[in-house]
Amino acid sequence: MRRLLALPLLAVLVLAACGSTTTSPSASASGPATSSSAPSASPGSSAAPDASGSVGPEASPSASVDPNAEPTPPADDTGEIPSDAPTPQPTASPNASPTPPLRTQCQKINDAIDTIDLYLQFFTMADETTWEDMTGPESPIEFDRTKFTKAIAVVRPDPAMKNAAPLLRSLDRTLGLALESDAPFASATAPGSVLVRAANKNFVQIENALVAVRTAQGCG
């Protein structure tokens, strides 16, 4: 009798043992499956930055910019160059030949013309009485024949002096003879007398030529 009661009890124990072994694998399987799933993203770490430091195409500010668009000037841009902007300076050509300043050139020409004009006036009025005083060491015009000769050389190349330059050279040669003469006004053919007549005869033509030189050189 005790043996018959023990059989049903054993069967119950076996069924209980089988039930516990069949349910435990499902529980253990569900555990790892749940832990292997990716956790839901939190609000603070929803987007991971890529290698360039941007947070994704939705958050990139340059994604919607047209690369061909021209830059827009600021609202207060007037389009004018600032007053303190450097002004480009012209550069001199390396092949350009140096030329003397206009002021220096004109000063040289004007000095030569003034000298010739002063000496011509003296020649037209010279006589035996004034000659020694005007050509001596105490001359009021600081007479110097070399100065007269150099003045002629300055204006002679100008085309306006084509006819007047030979007259001036002739006067210069006659002046040299008169300075060497002991009696430059002793006769009508003496060098002093010849100089005075030539100066009076050609005075207007020479003076007109000198004016033309001053005008042509832009030194008037």
C-alpha positions in Angstrom: 0.0 0.0 0.0 2.8 2.4 0.9 4.5 1.6 -2.4 1.4 2.4 -4.4 1.1 5.8 -2.7 4.8 6.5 -3.4 4.3 6.1 -7.2 1.9 9.0 -7.7 4.1 11.2 -5.5 7.1 10.4 -7.6 5.3 11.2 -10.8 4.3 14.6 -9.4 7.9 15.3 -8.5 9.1 14.3 -12.0 6.5 16.6 -13.6 7.6 19.4 -11.3 11.2 18.9 -12.2 10.5 18.8 -15.9 8.4 21.9 -15.7 11.2 23.9 -14.0 13.8 22.7 -16.6 11.6 23.7 -19.5 10.8 27.2 -18.3 14.3 28.2 -17.2 15.9 28.3 -20.7 13.2 30.7 -21.9 13.9 33.0 -19.0 17.6 32.9 -19.5 17.2 33.5 -23.3 14.9 36.5 -22.7 17.4 38.1 -20.4 20.3 38.3 -22.9 18.0 39.2 -25.7 16.8 42.2 -23.7 20.2 43.3 -22.7 21.7 43.0 -26.2 19.2 45.5 -27.7 20.5 49.1 -28.1 19.4 51.4 -25.4 17.2 54.2 -26.4 19.0 57.5 -27.2 18.8 60.2 -24.5 17.9 63.8 -25.5 21.4 65.0 -24.8 23.2 62.4 -27.0 20.7 61.8 -29.8 23.2 62.7 -32.6 26.8 61.8 -32.5 29.3 64.2 -34.2 31.0 62.9 -37.4 34.7 63.2 -38.2 34.4 66.8 -39.4 32.7 68.0 -36.2 29.3 68.5 -37.7 26.3 66.9 -36.1 24.5 65.6 -39.3 23.0 66.9 -42.5 19.9 68.3 -40.7 22.0 70.4 -38.3 24.7 71.6 -40.9 24.2 75.3 -41.6 26.1 75.0 -45.0 23.9 72.3 -46.4 21.3 74.8 -47.9 23.9 77.5 -49.1 24.3 77.9 -52.8 28.1 77.7 -53.6 27.7 79.9 -56.7 25.9 82.7 -54.9 27.8 86.1 -54.9 28.6 87.7 -51.5 26.1 90.2 -50.3 27.7 93.6 -49.3 26.8 95.0 -46.0 23.8 97.3 -45.7 26.0 100.4 -45.1 28.3 99.8 -48.1 28.3 102.9 -50.4 30.6 101.4 -53.0 33.1 104.2 -52.6 36.8 103.8 -52.0 37.7 104.8 -48.4 39.5 108.1 -48.2 42.5 106.5 -46.6 42.9 103.9 -49.3 46.4 104.1 -50.9 46.4 105.9 -54.3 48.3 104.0 -57.0 51.4 105.8 -58.1 52.6 105.7 -61.7 55.9 103.9 -62.2 58.6 105.3 -64.3 59.5 103.4 -67.4 63.0 101.9 -67.2 63.6 102.9 -70.8 62.6 106.5 -70.3 65.5 108.9 -70.8 66.0 111.4 -67.9 65.0 114.9 -68.8 65.9 118.1 -66.8 63.1 119.7 -64.9 61.2 122.3 -67.0 62.0 125.1 -64.5 65.7 124.5 -64.7 65.7 124.4 -68.5 63.6 127.6 -68.7 65.8 129.4 -66.2 68.8 128.6 -68.3 67.1 129.8 -71.5 65.7 133.0 -69.9 69.1 133.9 -68.4 70.7 133.5 -71.8 68.1 135.7 -73.5 68.4 138.4 -70.8 72.1 138.5 -71.2 71.9 138.8 -75.0 69.2 141.5 -74.7 71.3 143.5 -72.2 74.5 143.4 -74.3 72.6 144.3 -77.5 71.2 147.4 -75.9 74.7 148.4 -74.8 76.1 147.8 -78.3 73.5 150.1 -79.9 74.4 153.0 -77.6 78.2 152.4 -77.3 80.6 155.2 -78.3 84.1 156.3 -77.5 83.0 158.0 -74.3 81.1 155.0 -72.7 83.1 152.1 -74.1 85.8 152.1 -71.4 83.3 152.5 -68.6 81.0 149.8 -69.8 83.7 147.2 -70.6 86.1 148.0 -67.7 86.5 146.2 -64.4 83.9 148.5 -62.8 81.3 148.0 -65.5 77.7 148.6 -64.2 76.6 145.6 -66.3 79.4 143.4 -65.1 80.6 143.1 -68.7 82.1 139.7 -69.7 82.5 138.7 -73.3 82.6 135.0 -72.3 79.2 135.3 -70.8 77.8 136.8 -74.0 79.4 134.0 -76.1 77.9 131.2 -73.8 74.5 132.9 -73.9 74.5 132.7 -77.7 75.4 129.0 -77.6 72.4 128.3 -75.4 69.8 129.7 -77.8 71.5 129.0 -81.1 70.2 125.4 -81.6 66.6 126.5 -81.5 64.9 126.6 -84.9 63.7 130.1 -84.2 67.3 131.3 -84.3 68.0 130.0 -87.8 68.6 133.5 -89.2 69.4 135.4 -86.0 72.2 133.0 -84.8 74.6 133.9 -87.6 74.0 137.6 -86.9 74.8 137.1 -83.2 78.0 135.1 -84.0 79.1 138.0 -86.3 78.5 140.5 -83.5 80.5 138.3 -81.1 83.5 138.2 -83.4 83.4 142.0 -84.0 83.1 142.5 -80.2 86.3 140.5 -79.8 88.1 142.8 -82.3 86.8 145.9 -80.6 88.0 144.7 -77.2 91.5 144.1 -78.6 91.7 147.5 -80.4 93.4 150.5 -78.8 91.0 152.8 -80.7 87.8 150.9 -81.4 86.0 154.1 -82.5 88.8 155.8 -84.3 87.1 155.6 -87.7 83.9 154.4 -89.4 85.7 151.1 -90.2 87.1 150.6 -86.7 85.7 147.5 -85.0 83.8 149.4 -82.4 82.0 151.5 -85.0 81.2 148.5 -87.0 79.8 146.8 -83.9 77.4 149.7 -83.2 76.1 149.8 -86.7 75.5 146.1 -86.9 73.8 146.0 -83.5 71.3 148.8 -84.6 70.7 147.2 -88.0 69.9 143.7 -86.7 68.4 144.6 -83.3 64.8 144.0 -84.1 65.4 140.8 -86.0 67.4 139.3 -83.2 65.0 140.4 -80.5 62.1 138.9 -82.4 64.0 135.6 -82.6 64.7 135.6 -78.9 61.0 136.1 -78.2 60.2 133.2 -80.5 62.7 131.0 -78.6 61.1 131.8 -75.3 57.6 131.0 -76.6 58.6 127.8 -78.3 60.3 126.5 -75.2 57.3 127.4 -73.0 59.4 129.8 -70.9 57.4 133.0 -71.5 
